[in-house]
Amino acid sequence: MKCGSQLPEMITPVEPSWLKRLLSVMGMEVVVETTRNSLYGRLLEVEHDHVVLQVGPGVAFIRCQQIISVMPIHGS
């Protein structure tokens, strides 16, 4: 019997209510507070494990596990 190599699996808990809230502010200007810093930009995409934020001319891919809070910037 050959022993095949298995790739490690990453398991990311998905919180449906959290994803629903993120989807409700998609396309808006937001502040994303992470474990490292705060980023300001337009929320472009929401996936089960990360979000995509347009920050100036570039984009930032932020793991959901690193997000502490997301707050819409009023007036955007």
Phi and psi restraints in degrees (range 20) as a CNS / XPLOR table:
assign (resid 1 and name C) (resid 2 and name N)
       (resid 2 and name CA) (resid 2 and name C) 1.0 -83.8 20.0 2
assign (resid 2 and name N) (resid 2 and name CA)
       (resid 2 and name C) (resid 3 and name N) 1.0 141.0 20.0 2
assign (resid 2 and name C) (resid 3 and name N)
       (resid 3 and name CA) (resid 3 and name C) 1.0 -95.3 20.0 2
assign (resid 3 and name N) (resid 3 and name CA)
       (resid 3 and name C) (resid 4 and name N) 1.0 106.7 20.0 2
assign (resid 3 and name C) (resid 4 and name N)
       (resid 4 and name CA) (resid 4 and name C) 1.0 -79.1 20.0 2
assign (resid 4 and name N) (resid 4 and name CA)
       (resid 4 and name C) (resid 5 and name N) 1.0 151.4 20.0 2
assign (resid 4 and name C) (resid 5 and name N)
       (resid 5 and name CA) (resid 5 and name C) 1.0 -84.1 20.0 2
assign (resid 5 and name N) (resid 5 and name CA)
       (resid 5 and name C) (resid 6 and name N) 1.0 132.6 20.0 2
assign (resid 5 and name C) (resid 6 and name N)
       (resid 6 and name CA) (resid 6 and name C) 1.0 -109.5 20.0 2
assign (resid 6 and name N) (resid 6 and name CA)
       (resid 6 and name C) (resid 7 and name N) 1.0 138.7 20.0 2
assign (resid 6 and name C) (resid 7 and name N)
       (resid 7 and name CA) (resid 7 and name C) 1.0 -81.5 20.0 2
assign (resid 7 and name N) (resid 7 and name CA)
       (resid 7 and name C) (resid 8 and name N) 1.0 144.1 20.0 2
assign (resid 7 and name C) (resid 8 and name N)
       (resid 8 and name CA) (resid 8 and name C) 1.0 -65.8 20.0 2
assign (resid 8 and name N) (resid 8 and name CA)
       (resid 8 and name C) (resid 9 and name N) 1.0 146.0 20.0 2
assign (resid 8 and name C) (resid 9 and name N)
       (resid 9 and name CA) (resid 9 and name C) 1.0 -104.8 20.0 2
assign (resid 9 and name N) (resid 9 and name CA)
       (resid 9 and name C) (resid 10 and name N) 1.0 138.8 20.0 2
assign (resid 9 and name C) (resid 10 and name N)
       (resid 10 and name CA) (resid 10 and name C) 1.0 -104.0 20.0 2
assign (resid 10 and name N) (resid 10 and name CA)
       (resid 10 and name C) (resid 11 and name N) 1.0 126.1 20.0 2
assign (resid 10 and name C) (resid 11 and name N)
       (resid 11 and name CA) (resid 11 and name C) 1.0 -105.7 20.0 2
assign (resid 11 and name N) (resid 11 and name CA)
       (resid 11 and name C) (resid 12 and name N) 1.0 121.6 20.0 2
assign (resid 11 and name C) (resid 12 and name N)
       (resid 12 and name CA) (resid 12 and name C) 1.0 -113.4 20.0 2
assign (resid 12 and name N) (resid 12 and name CA)
       (resid 12 and name C) (resid 13 and name N) 1.0 118.3 20.0 2
assign (resid 12 and name C) (resid 13 and name N)
       (resid 13 and name CA) (resid 13 and name C) 1.0 -66.2 20.0 2
assign (resid 13 and name N) (resid 13 and name CA)
       (resid 13 and name C) (resid 14 and name N) 1.0 135.7 20.0 2
assign (resid 13 and name C) (resid 14 and name N)
       (resid 14 and name CA) (resid 14 and name C) 1.0 -108.5 20.0 2
assign (resid 14 and name N) (resid 14 and name CA)
       (resid 14 and name C) (resid 15 and name N) 1.0 126.6 20.0 2
assign (resid 14 and name C) (resid 15 and name N)
       (resid 15 and name CA) (resid 15 and name C) 1.0 -107.8 20.0 2
assign (resid 15 and name N) (resid 15 and name CA)
       (resid 15 and name C) (resid 16 and name N) 1.0 102.0 20.0 2
assign (resid 15 and name C) (resid 16 and name N)
       (resid 16 and name CA) (resid 16 and name C) 1.0 -55.4 20.0 2
assign (resid 16 and name N) (resid 16 and name CA)
       (resid 16 and name C) (resid 17 and name N) 1.0 -39.4 20.0 2
assign (resid 16 and name C) (resid 17 and name N)
       (resid 17 and name CA) (resid 17 and name C) 1.0 -67.8 20.0 2
assign (resid 17 and name N) (resid 17 and name CA)
       (resid 17 and name C) (resid 18 and name N) 1.0 -35.6 20.0 2
assign (resid 17 and name C) (resid 18 and name N)
       (resid 18 and name CA) (resid 18 and name C) 1.0 -65.9 20.0 2
assign (resid 18 and name N) (resid 18 and name CA)
       (resid 18 and name C) (resid 19 and name N) 1.0 -45.1 20.0 2
assign (resid 18 and name C) (resid 19 and name N)
       (resid 19 and name CA) (resid 19 and name C) 1.0 -63.2 20.0 2
assign (resid 19 and name N) (resid 19 and name CA)
       (resid 19 and name C) (resid 20 and name N) 1.0 -38.4 20.0 2
assign (resid 19 and name C) (resid 20 and name N)
       (resid 20 and name CA) (resid 20 and name C) 1.0 -62.2 20.0 2
assign (resid 20 and name N) (resid 20 and name CA)
       (resid 20 and name C) (resid 21 and name N) 1.0 -42.1 20.0 2
assign (resid 20 and name C) (resid 21 and name N)
       (resid 21 and name CA) (resid 21 and name C) 1.0 -64.7 20.0 2
assign (resid 21 and name N) (resid 21 and name CA)
       (resid 21 and name C) (resid 22 and name N) 1.0 -42.7 20.0 2
assign (resid 21 and name C) (resid 22 and name N)
       (resid 22 and name CA) (resid 22 and name C) 1.0 -62.4 20.0 2
assign (resid 22 and name N) (resid 22 and name CA)
       (resid 22 and name C) (resid 23 and name N) 1.0 -43.1 20.0 2
assign (resid 22 and name C) (resid 23 and name N)
       (resid 23 and name CA) (resid 23 and name C) 1.0 -62.0 20.0 2
assign (resid 23 and name N) (resid 23 and name CA)
       (resid 23 and name C) (resid 24 and name N) 1.0 -30.1 20.0 2
assign (resid 23 and name C) (resid 24 and name N)
       (resid 24 and name CA) (resid 24 and name C) 1.0 -69.7 20.0 2
assign (resid 24 and name N) (resid 24 and name CA)
       (resid 24 and name C) (resid 25 and name N) 1.0 -19.4 20.0 2
assign (resid 24 and name C) (resid 25 and name N)
       (resid 25 and name CA) (resid 25 and name C) 1.0 -111.2 20.0 2
assign (resid 25 and name N) (resid 25 and name CA)
       (resid 25 and name C) (resid 26 and name N) 1.0 9.1 20.0 2
assign (resid 25 and name C) (resid 26 and name N)
       (resid 26 and name CA) (resid 26 and name C) 1.0 -63.0 20.0 2
assign (resid 26 and name N) (resid 26 and name CA)
       (resid 26 and name C) (resid 27 and name N) 1.0 136.7 20.0 2
assign (resid 26 and name C) (resid 27 and name N)
       (resid 27 and name CA) (resid 27 and name C) 1.0 90.1 20.0 2
assign (resid 27 and name N) (resid 27 and name CA)
       (resid 27 and name C) (resid 28 and name N) 1.0 -8.9 20.0 2
assign (resid 27 and name C) (resid 28 and name N)
       (resid 28 and name CA) (resid 28 and name C) 1.0 -98.0 20.0 2
assign (resid 28 and name N) (resid 28 and name CA)
       (resid 28 and name C) (resid 29 and name N) 1.0 160.9 20.0 2
assign (resid 28 and name C) (resid 29 and name N)
       (resid 29 and name CA) (resid 29 and name C) 1.0 -76.8 20.0 2
assign (resid 29 and name N) (resid 29 and name CA)
       (resid 29 and name C) (resid 30 and name N) 1.0 130.3 20.0 2
assign (resid 29 and name C) (resid 30 and name N)
       (resid 30 and name CA) (resid 30 and name C) 1.0 -138.8 20.0 2
assign (resid 30 and name N) (resid 30 and name CA)
       (resid 30 and name C) (resid 31 and name N) 1.0 163.8 20.0 2
assign (resid 30 and name C) (resid 31 and name N)
       (resid 31 and name CA) (resid 31 and name C) 1.0 -109.6 20.0 2
assign (resid 31 and name N) (resid 31 and name CA)
       (resid 31 and name C) (resid 32 and name N) 1.0 124.1 20.0 2
assign (resid 31 and name C) (resid 32 and name N)
       (resid 32 and name CA) (resid 32 and name C) 1.0 -108.8 20.0 2
assign (resid 32 and name N) (resid 32 and name CA)
       (resid 32 and name C) (resid 33 and name N) 1.0 113.0 20.0 2
assign (resid 32 and name C) (resid 33 and name N)
       (resid 33 and name CA) (resid 33 and name C) 1.0 -91.0 20.0 2
assign (resid 33 and name N) (resid 33 and name CA)
       (resid 33 and name C) (resid 34 and name N) 1.0 123.5 20.0 2
assign (resid 33 and name C) (resid 34 and name N)
       (resid 34 and name CA) (resid 34 and name C) 1.0 -114.6 20.0 2
assign (resid 34 and name N) (resid 34 and name CA)
       (resid 34 and name C) (resid 35 and name N) 1.0 177.1 20.0 2
assign (resid 34 and name C) (resid 35 and name N)
       (resid 35 and name CA) (resid 35 and name C) 1.0 -66.2 20.0 2
assign (resid 35 and name N) (resid 35 and name CA)
       (resid 35 and name C) (resid 36 and name N) 1.0 -15.0 20.0 2
assign (resid 35 and name C) (resid 36 and name N)
       (resid 36 and name CA) (resid 36 and name C) 1.0 -104.9 20.0 2
assign (resid 36 and name N) (resid 36 and name CA)
       (resid 36 and name C) (resid 37 and name N) 1.0 -44.5 20.0 2
assign (resid 36 and name C) (resid 37 and name N)
       (resid 37 and name CA) (resid 37 and name C) 1.0 -164.3 20.0 2
assign (resid 37 and name N) (resid 37 and name CA)
       (resid 37 and name C) (resid 38 and name N) 1.0 -174.1 20.0 2
assign (resid 37 and name C) (resid 38 and name N)
       (resid 38 and name CA) (resid 38 and name C) 1.0 -113.1 20.0 2
assign (resid 38 and name N) (resid 38 and name CA)
       (resid 38 and name C) (resid 39 and name N) 1.0 138.6 20.0 2
assign (resid 38 and name C) (resid 39 and name N)
       (resid 39 and name CA) (resid 39 and name C) 1.0 -121.5 20.0 2
assign (resid 39 and name N) (resid 39 and name CA)
       (resid 39 and name C) (resid 40 and name N) 1.0 139.8 20.0 2
assign (resid 39 and name C) (resid 40 and name N)
       (resid 40 and name CA) (resid 40 and name C) 1.0 -112.5 20.0 2
assign (resid 40 and name N) (resid 40 and name CA)
       (resid 40 and name C) (resid 41 and name N) 1.0 132.1 20.0 2
assign (resid 40 and name C) (resid 41 and name N)
       (resid 41 and name CA) (resid 41 and name C) 1.0 173.5 20.0 2
assign (resid 41 and name N) (resid 41 and name CA)
       (resid 41 and name C) (resid 42 and name N) 1.0 -173.1 20.0 2
assign (resid 41 and name C) (resid 42 and name N)
       (resid 42 and name CA) (resid 42 and name C) 1.0 -94.0 20.0 2
assign (resid 42 and name N) (resid 42 and name CA)
       (resid 42 and name C) (resid 43 and name N) 1.0 127.6 20.0 2
assign (resid 42 and name C) (resid 43 and name N)
       (resid 43 and name CA) (resid 43 and name C) 1.0 -76.5 20.0 2
assign (resid 43 and name N) (resid 43 and name CA)
       (resid 43 and name C) (resid 44 and name N) 1.0 109.6 20.0 2
assign (resid 43 and name C) (resid 44 and name N)
       (resid 44 and name CA) (resid 44 and name C) 1.0 -91.4 20.0 2
assign (resid 44 and name N) (resid 44 and name CA)
       (resid 44 and name C) (resid 45 and name N) 1.0 -35.8 20.0 2
assign (resid 44 and name C) (resid 45 and name N)
       (resid 45 and name CA) (resid 45 and name C) 1.0 -150.6 20.0 2
assign (resid 45 and name N) (resid 45 and name CA)
       (resid 45 and name C) (resid 46 and name N) 1.0 144.7 20.0 2
assign (resid 45 and name C) (resid 46 and name N)
       (resid 46 and name CA) (resid 46 and name C) 1.0 -127.4 20.0 2
assign (resid 46 and name N) (resid 46 and name CA)
       (resid 46 and name C) (resid 47 and name N) 1.0 121.7 20.0 2
assign (resid 46 and name C) (resid 47 and name N)
       (resid 47 and name CA) (resid 47 and name C) 1.0 -118.4 20.0 2
assign (resid 47 and name N) (resid 47 and name CA)
       (resid 47 and name C) (resid 48 and name N) 1.0 172.8 20.0 2
assign (resid 47 and name C) (resid 48 and name N)
       (resid 48 and name CA) (resid 48 and name C) 1.0 -67.7 20.0 2
assign (resid 48 and name N) (resid 48 and name CA)
       (resid 48 and name C) (resid 49 and name N) 1.0 -23.1 20.0 2
assign (resid 48 and name C) (resid 49 and name N)
       (resid 49 and name CA) (resid 49 and name C) 1.0 -120.3 20.0 2
assign (resid 49 and name N) (resid 49 and name CA)
       (resid 49 and name C) (resid 50 and name N) 1.0 -8.4 20.0 2
assign (resid 49 and name C) (resid 50 and name N)
       (resid 50 and name CA) (resid 50 and name C) 1.0 -156.2 20.0 2
assign (resid 50 and name N) (resid 50 and name CA)
       (resid 50 and name C) (resid 51 and name N) 1.0 164.6 20.0 2
assign (resid 50 and name C) (resid 51 and name N)
       (resid 51 and name CA) (resid 51 and name C) 1.0 -124.6 20.0 2
assign (resid 51 and name N) (resid 51 and name CA)
       (resid 51 and name C) (resid 52 and name N) 1.0 157.8 20.0 2
assign (resid 51 and name C) (resid 52 and name N)
       (resid 52 and name CA) (resid 52 and name C) 1.0 -117.0 20.0 2
assign (resid 52 and name N) (resid 52 and name CA)
       (resid 52 and name C) (resid 53 and name N) 1.0 124.9 20.0 2
assign (resid 52 and name C) (resid 53 and name N)
       (resid 53 and name CA) (resid 53 and name C) 1.0 -120.7 20.0 2
assign (resid 53 and name N) (resid 53 and name CA)
       (resid 53 and name C) (resid 54 and name N) 1.0 126.6 20.0 2
assign (resid 53 and name C) (resid 54 and name N)
       (resid 54 and name CA) (resid 54 and name C) 1.0 -81.7 20.0 2
assign (resid 54 and name N) (resid 54 and name CA)
       (resid 54 and name C) (resid 55 and name N) 1.0 117.4 20.0 2
assign (resid 54 and name C) (resid 55 and name N)
       (resid 55 and name CA) (resid 55 and name C) 1.0 -118.3 20.0 2
assign (resid 55 and name N) (resid 55 and name CA)
       (resid 55 and name C) (resid 56 and name N) 1.0 103.9 20.0 2
assign (resid 55 and name C) (resid 56 and name N)
       (resid 56 and name CA) (resid 56 and name C) 1.0 61.1 20.0 2
assign (resid 56 and name N) (resid 56 and name CA)
       (resid 56 and name C) (resid 57 and name N) 1.0 -133.6 20.0 2
assign (resid 56 and name C) (resid 57 and name N)
       (resid 57 and name CA) (resid 57 and name C) 1.0 -82.0 20.0 2
assign (resid 57 and name N) (resid 57 and name CA)
       (resid 57 and name C) (resid 58 and name N) 1.0 -6.9 20.0 2
assign (resid 57 and name C) (resid 58 and name N)
       (resid 58 and name CA) (resid 58 and name C) 1.0 -111.5 20.0 2
assign (resid 58 and name N) (resid 58 and name CA)
       (resid 58 and name C) (resid 59 and name N) 1.0 -176.9 20.0 2
assign (resid 58 and name C) (resid 59 and name N)
       (resid 59 and name CA) (resid 59 and name C) 1.0 -127.4 20.0 2
assign (resid 59 and name N) (resid 59 and name CA)
       (resid 59 and name C) (resid 60 and name N) 1.0 152.1 20.0 2
assign (resid 59 and name C) (resid 60 and name N)
       (resid 60 and name CA) (resid 60 and name C) 1.0 -122.8 20.0 2
assign (resid 60 and name N) (resid 60 and name CA)
       (resid 60 and name C) (resid 61 and name N) 1.0 134.2 20.0 2
assign (resid 60 and name C) (resid 61 and name N)
       (resid 61 and name CA) (resid 61 and name C) 1.0 -103.4 20.0 2
assign (resid 61 and name N) (resid 61 and name CA)
       (resid 61 and name C) (resid 62 and name N) 1.0 118.0 20.0 2
assign (resid 61 and name C) (resid 62 and name N)
       (resid 62 and name CA) (resid 62 and name C) 1.0 -119.2 20.0 2
assign (resid 62 and name N) (resid 62 and name CA)
       (resid 62 and name C) (resid 63 and name N) 1.0 124.2 20.0 2
assign (resid 62 and name C) (resid 63 and name N)
       (resid 63 and name CA) (resid 63 and name C) 1.0 -68.0 20.0 2
assign (resid 63 and name N) (resid 63 and name CA)
       (resid 63 and name C) (resid 64 and name N) 1.0 136.0 20.0 2
assign (resid 63 and name C) (resid 64 and name N)
       (resid 64 and name CA) (resid 64 and name C) 1.0 -59.5 20.0 2
assign (resid 64 and name N) (resid 64 and name CA)
       (resid 64 and name C) (resid 65 and name N) 1.0 -31.2 20.0 2
assign (resid 64 and name C) (resid 65 and name N)
       (resid 65 and name CA) (resid 65 and name C) 1.0 -65.0 20.0 2
assign (resid 65 and name N) (resid 65 and name CA)
       (resid 65 and name C) (resid 66 and name N) 1.0 -19.4 20.0 2
assign (resid 65 and name C) (resid 66 and name N)
       (resid 66 and name CA) (resid 66 and name C) 1.0 -94.1 20.0 2
assign (resid 66 and name N) (resid 66 and name CA)
       (resid 66 and name C) (resid 67 and name N) 1.0 -7.4 20.0 2
assign (resid 66 and name C) (resid 67 and name N)
       (resid 67 and name CA) (resid 67 and name C) 1.0 -84.3 20.0 2
assign (resid 67 and name N) (resid 67 and name CA)
       (resid 67 and name C) (resid 68 and name N) 1.0 129.4 20.0 2
assign (resid 67 and name C) (resid 68 and name N)
       (resid 68 and name CA) (resid 68 and name C) 1.0 -93.7 20.0 2
assign (resid 68 and name N) (resid 68 and name CA)
       (resid 68 and name C) (resid 69 and name N) 1.0 -47.0 20.0 2
assign (resid 68 and name C) (resid 69 and name N)
       (resid 69 and name CA) (resid 69 and name C) 1.0 -155.8 20.0 2
assign (resid 69 and name N) (resid 69 and name CA)
       (resid 69 and name C) (resid 70 and name N) 1.0 158.7 20.0 2
assign (resid 69 and name C) (resid 70 and name N)
       (resid 70 and name CA) (resid 70 and name C) 1.0 -131.4 20.0 2
assign (resid 70 and name N) (resid 70 and name CA)
       (resid 70 and name C) (resid 71 and name N) 1.0 128.9 20.0 2
assign (resid 70 and name C) (resid 71 and name N)
       (resid 71 and name CA) (resid 71 and name C) 1.0 -132.0 20.0 2
assign (resid 71 and name N) (resid 71 and name CA)
       (resid 71 and name C) (resid 72 and name N) 1.0 125.5 20.0 2
assign (resid 71 and name C) (resid 72 and name N)
       (resid 72 and name CA) (resid 72 and name C) 1.0 -65.6 20.0 2
assign (resid 72 and name N) (resid 72 and name CA)
       (resid 72 and name C) (resid 73 and name N) 1.0 146.3 20.0 2
assign (resid 72 and name C) (resid 73 and name N)
       (resid 73 and name CA) (resid 73 and name C) 1.0 -94.4 20.0 2
assign (resid 73 and name N) (resid 73 and name CA)
       (resid 73 and name C) (resid 74 and name N) 1.0 113.9 20.0 2
assign (resid 73 and name C) (resid 74 and name N)
       (resid 74 and name CA) (resid 74 and name C) 1.0 -66.0 20.0 2
assign (resid 74 and name N) (resid 74 and name CA)
       (resid 74 and name C) (resid 75 and name N) 1.0 144.3 20.0 2
assign (resid 74 and name C) (resid 75 and name N)
       (resid 75 and name CA) (resid 75 and name C) 1.0 92.5 20.0 2
assign (resid 75 and name N) (resid 75 and name CA)
       (resid 75 and name C) (resid 76 and name N) 1.0 6.5 20.0 2
